[in-house]
Amino acid sequence: MGLFENLGRKVESFKQGASDNASEPTHRCGDCESEFFTDYETCPDCGSDAVYPIE
Ligand SMILES: [Zn+2]
């Protein structure tokens, strides 16, 4: 199990590093799960106002 835990931590730290990359989407629609690079007030795909920042 220890090996898998170590791998999981590496993947997690890689994801965190990638979130600083400008090419990663910053917002996601909570309804259709489309991802965006812009903070839309309404989803351009489905029209939902449930667009949240990706943390
Ligand atoms: Zn949507």
PDB file of the backbone (N, CA, C, O) and the ligand in Angstrom, with CONECT records:
HET     ZN  A 101       1
ATOM      1  N   MET A   1       0.826  -1.218   0.000  1.00  0.00           N
ATOM      2  CA  MET A   1       0.000   0.000   0.000  1.00  0.00           C
ATOM      3  C   MET A   1       0.855   1.261   0.000  1.00  0.00           C
ATOM      4  O   MET A   1       0.474   2.290  -0.559  1.00  0.00           O
ATOM      5  N   GLY A   2       2.053   1.159   0.656  1.00  0.00           N
ATOM      6  CA  GLY A   2       2.904   2.346   0.752  1.00  0.00           C
ATOM      7  C   GLY A   2       3.294   2.875  -0.619  1.00  0.00           C
ATOM      8  O   GLY A   2       3.340   4.084  -0.845  1.00  0.00           O
ATOM      9  N   LEU A   3       3.576   1.946  -1.533  1.00  0.00           N
ATOM     10  CA  LEU A   3       3.963   2.381  -2.873  1.00  0.00           C
ATOM     11  C   LEU A   3       2.835   3.168  -3.531  1.00  0.00           C
ATOM     12  O   LEU A   3       3.072   4.206  -4.148  1.00  0.00           O
ATOM     13  N   PHE A   4       1.619   2.674  -3.396  1.00  0.00           N
ATOM     14  CA  PHE A   4       0.500   3.375  -4.022  1.00  0.00           C
ATOM     15  C   PHE A   4       0.258   4.736  -3.374  1.00  0.00           C
ATOM     16  O   PHE A   4      -0.105   5.694  -4.056  1.00  0.00           O
ATOM     17  N   GLU A   5       0.456   4.821  -2.074  1.00  0.00           N
ATOM     18  CA  GLU A   5       0.294   6.119  -1.408  1.00  0.00           C
ATOM     19  C   GLU A   5       1.304   7.121  -1.944  1.00  0.00           C
ATOM     20  O   GLU A   5       0.972   8.284  -2.178  1.00  0.00           O
ATOM     21  N   ASN A   6       2.542   6.665  -2.139  1.00  0.00           N
ATOM     22  CA  ASN A   6       3.561   7.573  -2.668  1.00  0.00           C
ATOM     23  C   ASN A   6       3.203   8.025  -4.078  1.00  0.00           C
ATOM     24  O   ASN A   6       3.353   9.201  -4.410  1.00  0.00           O
ATOM     25  N   LEU A   7       2.740   7.114  -4.898  1.00  0.00           N
ATOM     26  CA  LEU A   7       2.344   7.477  -6.260  1.00  0.00           C
ATOM     27  C   LEU A   7       1.203   8.488  -6.228  1.00  0.00           C
ATOM     28  O   LEU A   7       1.192   9.449  -6.998  1.00  0.00           O
ATOM     29  N   GLY A   8       0.250   8.265  -5.337  1.00  0.00           N
ATOM     30  CA  GLY A   8      -0.880   9.186  -5.235  1.00  0.00           C
ATOM     31  C   GLY A   8      -0.427  10.586  -4.881  1.00  0.00           C
ATOM     32  O   GLY A   8      -0.939  11.565  -5.425  1.00  0.00           O
ATOM     33  N   ARG A   9       0.529  10.689  -3.973  1.00  0.00           N
ATOM     34  CA  ARG A   9       1.018  12.022  -3.590  1.00  0.00           C
ATOM     35  C   ARG A   9       1.715  12.689  -4.768  1.00  0.00           C
ATOM     36  O   ARG A   9       1.574  13.893  -4.981  1.00  0.00           O
ATOM     37  N   LYS A  10       2.470  11.901  -5.533  1.00  0.00           N
ATOM     38  CA  LYS A  10       3.155  12.496  -6.680  1.00  0.00           C
ATOM     39  C   LYS A  10       2.147  13.028  -7.693  1.00  0.00           C
ATOM     40  O   LYS A  10       2.320  14.121  -8.232  1.00  0.00           O
ATOM     41  N   VAL A  11       1.102  12.259  -7.949  1.00  0.00           N
ATOM     42  CA  VAL A  11       0.084  12.706  -8.902  1.00  0.00           C
ATOM     43  C   VAL A  11      -0.585  13.968  -8.385  1.00  0.00           C
ATOM     44  O   VAL A  11      -0.842  14.905  -9.141  1.00  0.00           O
ATOM     45  N   GLU A  12      -0.866  13.980  -7.080  1.00  0.00           N
ATOM     46  CA  GLU A  12      -1.549  15.145  -6.516  1.00  0.00           C
ATOM     47  C   GLU A  12      -0.693  16.399  -6.646  1.00  0.00           C
ATOM     48  O   GLU A  12      -1.194  17.462  -7.014  1.00  0.00           O
ATOM     49  N   SER A  13       0.609  16.275  -6.341  1.00  0.00           N
ATOM     50  CA  SER A  13       1.466  17.451  -6.441  1.00  0.00           C
ATOM     51  C   SER A  13       1.613  17.869  -7.899  1.00  0.00           C
ATOM     52  O   SER A  13       1.749  19.056  -8.195  1.00  0.00           O
ATOM     53  N   PHE A  14       1.585  16.897  -8.810  1.00  0.00           N
ATOM     54  CA  PHE A  14       1.658  17.244 -10.231  1.00  0.00           C
ATOM     55  C   PHE A  14       0.430  18.031 -10.644  1.00  0.00           C
ATOM     56  O   PHE A  14       0.539  19.012 -11.380  1.00  0.00           O
ATOM     57  N   LYS A  15      -0.741  17.610 -10.177  1.00  0.00           N
ATOM     58  CA  LYS A  15      -1.980  18.322 -10.512  1.00  0.00           C
ATOM     59  C   LYS A  15      -1.930  19.757  -9.990  1.00  0.00           C
ATOM     60  O   LYS A  15      -2.319  20.697 -10.683  1.00  0.00           O
ATOM     61  N   GLN A  16      -1.441  19.911  -8.751  1.00  0.00           N
ATOM     62  CA  GLN A  16      -1.384  21.254  -8.181  1.00  0.00           C
ATOM     63  C   GLN A  16      -0.452  22.142  -9.001  1.00  0.00           C
ATOM     64  O   GLN A  16      -0.743  23.317  -9.222  1.00  0.00           O
ATOM     65  N   GLY A  17       0.673  21.574  -9.452  1.00  0.00           N
ATOM     66  CA  GLY A  17       1.584  22.346 -10.270  1.00  0.00           C
ATOM     67  C   GLY A  17       0.946  22.719 -11.592  1.00  0.00           C
ATOM     68  O   GLY A  17       1.149  23.822 -12.099  1.00  0.00           O
ATOM     69  N   ALA A  18       0.163  21.787 -12.156  1.00  0.00           N
ATOM     70  CA  ALA A  18      -0.468  22.052 -13.446  1.00  0.00           C
ATOM     71  C   ALA A  18      -1.520  23.139 -13.331  1.00  0.00           C
ATOM     72  O   ALA A  18      -1.787  23.844 -14.304  1.00  0.00           O
ATOM     73  N   SER A  19      -2.130  23.290 -12.142  1.00  0.00           N
ATOM     74  CA  SER A  19      -3.182  24.297 -11.994  1.00  0.00           C
ATOM     75  C   SER A  19      -2.610  25.706 -12.110  1.00  0.00           C
ATOM     76  O   SER A  19      -3.351  26.662 -12.340  1.00  0.00           O
ATOM     77  N   ASP A  20      -1.292  25.835 -11.953  1.00  0.00           N
ATOM     78  CA  ASP A  20      -0.677  27.146 -12.128  1.00  0.00           C
ATOM     79  C   ASP A  20      -0.419  27.449 -13.598  1.00  0.00           C
ATOM     80  O   ASP A  20      -0.078  28.575 -13.962  1.00  0.00           O
ATOM     81  N   ASN A  21      -0.584  26.443 -14.428  1.00  0.00           N
ATOM     82  CA  ASN A  21      -0.332  26.619 -15.858  1.00  0.00           C
ATOM     83  C   ASN A  21      -1.491  27.375 -16.505  1.00  0.00           C
ATOM     84  O   ASN A  21      -2.652  27.026 -16.291  1.00  0.00           O
ATOM     85  N   ALA A  22      -1.188  28.403 -17.291  1.00  0.00           N
ATOM     86  CA  ALA A  22      -2.233  29.239 -17.882  1.00  0.00           C
ATOM     87  C   ALA A  22      -3.049  28.477 -18.916  1.00  0.00           C
ATOM     88  O   ALA A  22      -4.127  28.925 -19.305  1.00  0.00           O
ATOM     89  N   SER A  23      -2.545  27.325 -19.368  1.00  0.00           N
ATOM     90  CA  SER A  23      -3.284  26.578 -20.382  1.00  0.00           C
ATOM     91  C   SER A  23      -4.372  25.707 -19.766  1.00  0.00           C
ATOM     92  O   SER A  23      -5.162  25.096 -20.485  1.00  0.00           O
ATOM     93  N   GLU A  24      -4.415  25.648 -18.420  1.00  0.00           N
ATOM     94  CA  GLU A  24      -5.453  24.854 -17.765  1.00  0.00           C
ATOM     95  C   GLU A  24      -6.730  25.670 -17.632  1.00  0.00           C
ATOM     96  O   GLU A  24      -6.674  26.865 -17.344  1.00  0.00           O
ATOM     97  N   PRO A  25      -7.883  25.034 -17.839  1.00  0.00           N
ATOM     98  CA  PRO A  25      -9.147  25.754 -17.653  1.00  0.00           C
ATOM     99  C   PRO A  25      -9.314  26.195 -16.210  1.00  0.00           C
ATOM    100  O   PRO A  25      -8.845  25.517 -15.296  1.00  0.00           O
ATOM    101  N   THR A  26      -9.969  27.310 -15.999  1.00  0.00           N
ATOM    102  CA  THR A  26     -10.098  27.896 -14.663  1.00  0.00           C
ATOM    103  C   THR A  26     -11.509  27.781 -14.107  1.00  0.00           C
ATOM    104  O   THR A  26     -11.717  27.935 -12.904  1.00  0.00           O
ATOM    105  N   HIS A  27     -12.472  27.513 -14.968  1.00  0.00           N
ATOM    106  CA  HIS A  27     -13.863  27.457 -14.518  1.00  0.00           C
ATOM    107  C   HIS A  27     -14.558  26.256 -15.141  1.00  0.00           C
ATOM    108  O   HIS A  27     -14.176  25.774 -16.208  1.00  0.00           O
ATOM    109  N   ARG A  28     -15.601  25.781 -14.438  1.00  0.00           N
ATOM    110  CA  ARG A  28     -16.318  24.597 -14.912  1.00  0.00           C
ATOM    111  C   ARG A  28     -17.808  24.794 -14.700  1.00  0.00           C
ATOM    112  O   ARG A  28     -18.243  25.362 -13.698  1.00  0.00           O
ATOM    113  N   CYS A  29     -18.579  24.314 -15.661  1.00  0.00           N
ATOM    114  CA  CYS A  29     -20.035  24.343 -15.532  1.00  0.00           C
ATOM    115  C   CYS A  29     -20.483  23.196 -14.620  1.00  0.00           C
ATOM    116  O   CYS A  29     -20.113  22.044 -14.847  1.00  0.00           O
ATOM    117  N   GLY A  30     -21.269  23.502 -13.604  1.00  0.00           N
ATOM    118  CA  GLY A  30     -21.741  22.480 -12.685  1.00  0.00           C
ATOM    119  C   GLY A  30     -22.831  21.613 -13.292  1.00  0.00           C
ATOM    120  O   GLY A  30     -23.146  20.557 -12.746  1.00  0.00           O
ATOM    121  N   ASP A  31     -23.405  22.026 -14.391  1.00  0.00           N
ATOM    122  CA  ASP A  31     -24.488  21.252 -15.001  1.00  0.00           C
ATOM    123  C   ASP A  31     -23.982  20.325 -16.102  1.00  0.00           C
ATOM    124  O   ASP A  31     -24.246  19.123 -16.058  1.00  0.00           O
ATOM    125  N   CYS A  32     -23.258  20.861 -17.091  1.00  0.00           N
ATOM    126  CA  CYS A  32     -22.815  20.020 -18.207  1.00  0.00           C
ATOM    127  C   CYS A  32     -21.332  19.671 -18.094  1.00  0.00           C
ATOM    128  O   CYS A  32     -20.808  18.925 -18.921  1.00  0.00           O
ATOM    129  N   GLU A  33     -20.638  20.215 -17.056  1.00  0.00           N
ATOM    130  CA  GLU A  33     -19.241  19.903 -16.768  1.00  0.00           C
ATOM    131  C   GLU A  33     -18.287  20.337 -17.874  1.00  0.00           C
ATOM    132  O   GLU A  33     -17.176  19.815 -17.968  1.00  0.00           O
ATOM    133  N   SER A  34     -18.699  21.276 -18.706  1.00  0.00           N
ATOM    134  CA  SER A  34     -17.749  21.871 -19.637  1.00  0.00           C
ATOM    135  C   SER A  34     -16.755  22.720 -18.853  1.00  0.00           C
ATOM    136  O   SER A  34     -17.090  23.278 -17.808  1.00  0.00           O
ATOM    137  N   GLU A  35     -15.532  22.810 -19.366  1.00  0.00           N
ATOM    138  CA  GLU A  35     -14.503  23.592 -18.687  1.00  0.00           C
ATOM    139  C   GLU A  35     -14.124  24.778 -19.560  1.00  0.00           C
ATOM    140  O   GLU A  35     -14.095  24.695 -20.788  1.00  0.00           O
ATOM    141  N   PHE A  36     -13.829  25.901 -18.876  1.00  0.00           N
ATOM    142  CA  PHE A  36     -13.596  27.156 -19.592  1.00  0.00           C
ATOM    143  C   PHE A  36     -12.331  27.839 -19.107  1.00  0.00           C
ATOM    144  O   PHE A  36     -11.824  27.551 -18.023  1.00  0.00           O
ATOM    145  N   PHE A  37     -11.840  28.737 -19.922  1.00  0.00           N
ATOM    146  CA  PHE A  37     -10.705  29.574 -19.554  1.00  0.00           C
ATOM    147  C   PHE A  37     -11.174  30.962 -19.134  1.00  0.00           C
ATOM    148  O   PHE A  37     -10.356  31.836 -18.851  1.00  0.00           O
ATOM    149  N   THR A  38     -12.475  31.164 -19.094  1.00  0.00           N
ATOM    150  CA  THR A  38     -13.048  32.478 -18.794  1.00  0.00           C
ATOM    151  C   THR A  38     -14.113  32.322 -17.717  1.00  0.00           C
ATOM    152  O   THR A  38     -14.799  31.302 -17.654  1.00  0.00           O
ATOM    153  N   ASP A  39     -14.248  33.341 -16.869  1.00  0.00           N
ATOM    154  CA  ASP A  39     -15.245  33.319 -15.797  1.00  0.00           C
ATOM    155  C   ASP A  39     -16.601  33.751 -16.369  1.00  0.00           C
ATOM    156  O   ASP A  39     -17.021  34.897 -16.207  1.00  0.00           O
ATOM    157  N   TYR A  40     -17.270  32.817 -17.036  1.00  0.00           N
ATOM    158  CA  TYR A  40     -18.570  33.118 -17.617  1.00  0.00           C
ATOM    159  C   TYR A  40     -19.633  33.257 -16.528  1.00  0.00           C
ATOM    160  O   TYR A  40     -19.599  32.532 -15.534  1.00  0.00           O
ATOM    161  N   GLU A  41     -20.565  34.174 -16.707  1.00  0.00           N
ATOM    162  CA  GLU A  41     -21.700  34.250 -15.786  1.00  0.00           C
ATOM    163  C   GLU A  41     -22.708  33.150 -16.121  1.00  0.00           C
ATOM    164  O   GLU A  41     -23.363  32.606 -15.232  1.00  0.00           O
ATOM    165  N   THR A  42     -22.823  32.836 -17.385  1.00  0.00           N
ATOM    166  CA  THR A  42     -23.679  31.720 -17.800  1.00  0.00           C
ATOM    167  C   THR A  42     -22.879  30.822 -18.741  1.00  0.00           C
ATOM    168  O   THR A  42     -22.071  31.303 -19.536  1.00  0.00           O
ATOM    169  N   CYS A  43     -23.114  29.515 -18.641  1.00  0.00           N
ATOM    170  CA  CYS A  43     -22.392  28.555 -19.453  1.00  0.00           C
ATOM    171  C   CYS A  43     -22.722  28.752 -20.936  1.00  0.00           C
ATOM    172  O   CYS A  43     -23.894  28.744 -21.309  1.00  0.00           O
ATOM    173  N   PRO A  44     -21.701  28.929 -21.786  1.00  0.00           N
ATOM    174  CA  PRO A  44     -21.961  29.102 -23.219  1.00  0.00           C
ATOM    175  C   PRO A  44     -22.452  27.823 -23.880  1.00  0.00           C
ATOM    176  O   PRO A  44     -22.974  27.867 -24.994  1.00  0.00           O
ATOM    177  N   ASP A  45     -22.293  26.691 -23.216  1.00  0.00           N
ATOM    178  CA  ASP A  45     -22.715  25.415 -23.801  1.00  0.00           C
ATOM    179  C   ASP A  45     -24.175  25.103 -23.497  1.00  0.00           C
ATOM    180  O   ASP A  45     -24.930  24.732 -24.396  1.00  0.00           O
ATOM    181  N   CYS A  46     -24.586  25.252 -22.217  1.00  0.00           N
ATOM    182  CA  CYS A  46     -25.933  24.835 -21.834  1.00  0.00           C
ATOM    183  C   CYS A  46     -26.764  25.974 -21.259  1.00  0.00           C
ATOM    184  O   CYS A  46     -27.955  25.795 -21.004  1.00  0.00           O
ATOM    185  N   GLY A  47     -26.151  27.159 -21.047  1.00  0.00           N
ATOM    186  CA  GLY A  47     -26.911  28.300 -20.567  1.00  0.00           C
ATOM    187  C   GLY A  47     -27.113  28.331 -19.058  1.00  0.00           C
ATOM    188  O   GLY A  47     -27.772  29.236 -18.545  1.00  0.00           O
ATOM    189  N   SER A  48     -26.561  27.363 -18.343  1.00  0.00           N
ATOM    190  CA  SER A  48     -26.688  27.334 -16.882  1.00  0.00           C
ATOM    191  C   SER A  48     -25.893  28.460 -16.259  1.00  0.00           C
ATOM    192  O   SER A  48     -24.864  28.867 -16.799  1.00  0.00           O
ATOM    193  N   ASP A  49     -26.361  28.977 -15.112  1.00  0.00           N
ATOM    194  CA  ASP A  49     -25.562  29.987 -14.387  1.00  0.00           C
ATOM    195  C   ASP A  49     -24.688  29.347 -13.325  1.00  0.00           C
ATOM    196  O   ASP A  49     -24.113  30.049 -12.494  1.00  0.00           O
ATOM    197  N   ALA A  50     -24.578  28.018 -13.340  1.00  0.00           N
ATOM    198  CA  ALA A  50     -23.790  27.282 -12.334  1.00  0.00           C
ATOM    199  C   ALA A  50     -22.359  27.116 -12.817  1.00  0.00           C
ATOM    200  O   ALA A  50     -21.878  25.989 -12.930  1.00  0.00           O
ATOM    201  N   VAL A  51     -21.665  28.219 -13.106  1.00  0.00           N
ATOM    202  CA  VAL A  51     -20.271  28.156 -13.511  1.00  0.00           C
ATOM    203  C   VAL A  51     -19.404  28.474 -12.301  1.00  0.00           C
ATOM    204  O   VAL A  51     -19.496  29.556 -11.723  1.00  0.00           O
ATOM    205  N   TYR A  52     -18.559  27.514 -11.926  1.00  0.00           N
ATOM    206  CA  TYR A  52     -17.758  27.658 -10.709  1.00  0.00           C
ATOM    207  C   TYR A  52     -16.279  27.680 -11.055  1.00  0.00           C
ATOM    208  O   TYR A  52     -15.858  27.071 -12.038  1.00  0.00           O
ATOM    209  N   PRO A  53     -15.487  28.384 -10.246  1.00  0.00           N
ATOM    210  CA  PRO A  53     -14.025  28.291 -10.405  1.00  0.00           C
ATOM    211  C   PRO A  53     -13.533  26.898 -10.056  1.00  0.00           C
ATOM    212  O   PRO A  53     -14.045  26.277  -9.125  1.00  0.00           O
ATOM    213  N   ILE A  54     -12.550  26.401 -10.788  1.00  0.00           N
ATOM    214  CA  ILE A  54     -11.926  25.113 -10.491  1.00  0.00           C
ATOM    215  C   ILE A  54     -10.861  25.331  -9.446  1.00  0.00           C
ATOM    216  O   ILE A  54      -9.977  26.167  -9.634  1.00  0.00           O
ATOM    217  N   GLU A  55     -10.920  24.605  -8.354  1.00  0.00           N
ATOM    218  CA  GLU A  55      -9.969  24.790  -7.261  1.00  0.00           C
ATOM    219  C   GLU A  55      -8.839  23.778  -7.352  1.00  0.00           C
ATOM    220  O   GLU A  55      -7.939  23.780  -6.512  1.00  0.00           O
TER     221      GLU A  55
HETATM  222 ZN    ZN A 101     -23.038  24.051 -18.982  1.00  0.00          ZN2+
END
